[in-house]
């Protein structure tokens, strides 16, 4: 056996762009070949992008993928001897399978059908695929390589099966979406396989935003002792290399610094916004800038994702807008050098209230009048969006979305909800993190009490528990799936727990109408929160 070099293509595919994804694979093959690599790994379903969802139910999509794979095999003949592993859907006698083909010199020398089909959180592969049941082991220059796909790595059987079939090095192709601290969890799980089989392991992951999901890359390699010997950056495309020695173990390679939790979450938002806007061909974005912390964070993310020239801000003051909100919004826009406009909403709000005066006669003022202001703002932003083609980014956070502290067709109006999975307490941490790089967010935005400014002297805590308490309850109830009894036992007062969980239930109808947004926790509102709107169950 001789030493070999494995290349890991940390790609950002565009879902459904089969020719474009094939070009990415071909370019990665050219780069790997030029650097002397013997094998090239690409992510799970690298040819199609992940997850294709109901495109997989369309025969035309599967046929197009088959044609593109045939073309790609011919293109890869330019790199003689290089093994390229490509993920794609494949029709078999068992049904459609999530597959990886091992290609060399224009031929398929081996293949593997994913065995463990995830059907939890954001995944529903059982809807589309038939599971495989056979190991894939192939040889190159005297070394036996085993191949598995993504979810297979979270179970012991596929790795043990590959080892029993003779594999010496395990290759894992992934399209593993990000959530906070997942990079640590992946390594912990995979070390357990190494403890059982003593096989070194090479893990390649996709990178990029796909609707609500963000794939963080962070590919890595573990030697037979479970030591991390190579890591790749998170949230950016890259080509990594790791060497396999004559003993079929992995040699020490390059390591990148681990990002803090705040840096990870912030970069996930930036990547999610950039790819949603660019992959859907929006010319830019529009943000309603309030002078508050949520819109400040969304603005910072948008500028870092797209550049200042593609970001437009609008301050829409009402009779309740504090002067400091004007001043802070202007300063924030100036700091980031974005287009900034001011559109007072007093006249349209007065006109609507006048139109409704007869209908509301004898009724007390309540949230209805507050929501009129929010809906005027939403209408103005959507009008600007229609006229310019730019996407409206909403600014509501997870804490507000959980309890319905948001207005349908008002501040919820827009095309992408950047921080819908970011709790309010994390909003503050992310703003502090961004200011540690460059102080762009005015200090007063970070320190003043949060307010919707829809009535005199209003603060969020008029209606809600403190955000520290609210976020603690939301995390335990939604992300950890704890019961009300468990949350109270953890030290939260019963009244707050009852109130927050009741509001979560009551506001499901609002969340169902919210735009998609970046997922950064283990359970975000959207793909992995599927509660009925109509339900009488109350814990």
Secondary structure, 3 states (H helix, E strand, C coil): CCCEEEEEEECCCCCCCHHHHHHHHHHHHHHHHHCCCCEEECCCCCCCCCCCHHHHHCHHHHHHHHHHHHHHHHHHHHCCCCEEEEEEEEEECCEEEEEEEEEECCEEEEEEECCCCCCCCCCCHHHCCCCCCCCCEEEECCEEEEEEEHHHHHCHHHHHHHHHCCCCEEEEEECCECCCCHHHHHHHHHHHHHHHHCCEEEEEECEEEECCEEEEECCEEECCCCCEEEECCECCCEEEEEEECCCCCECCCCCCCCCCHHHHHHHHHHHHHHHHHHHCCCCCEEEECCCCHHHHHHHHHHHHHHCHHHEEEEECCCCCCCHHHHHHHHHHHHHHCCEEEECCCHHHHHHHHHHHCCCCCCCCCCHHHHHHHHHHHHHHHHHHHHHHCCEEEECCCHHHHHHCCCCCCCCCCCCEECCCCCCHHHHHHHHHHHHHHCCCCCHHHHHCCCCCCCCCCCCHHHCCCCHHHHHHHHHHHHHCCCCHHHHHHCCCCHHHHHHHHHHHHHCHHHHCCCCCCCCCCCCCCCCCCCCCCCCCCCC
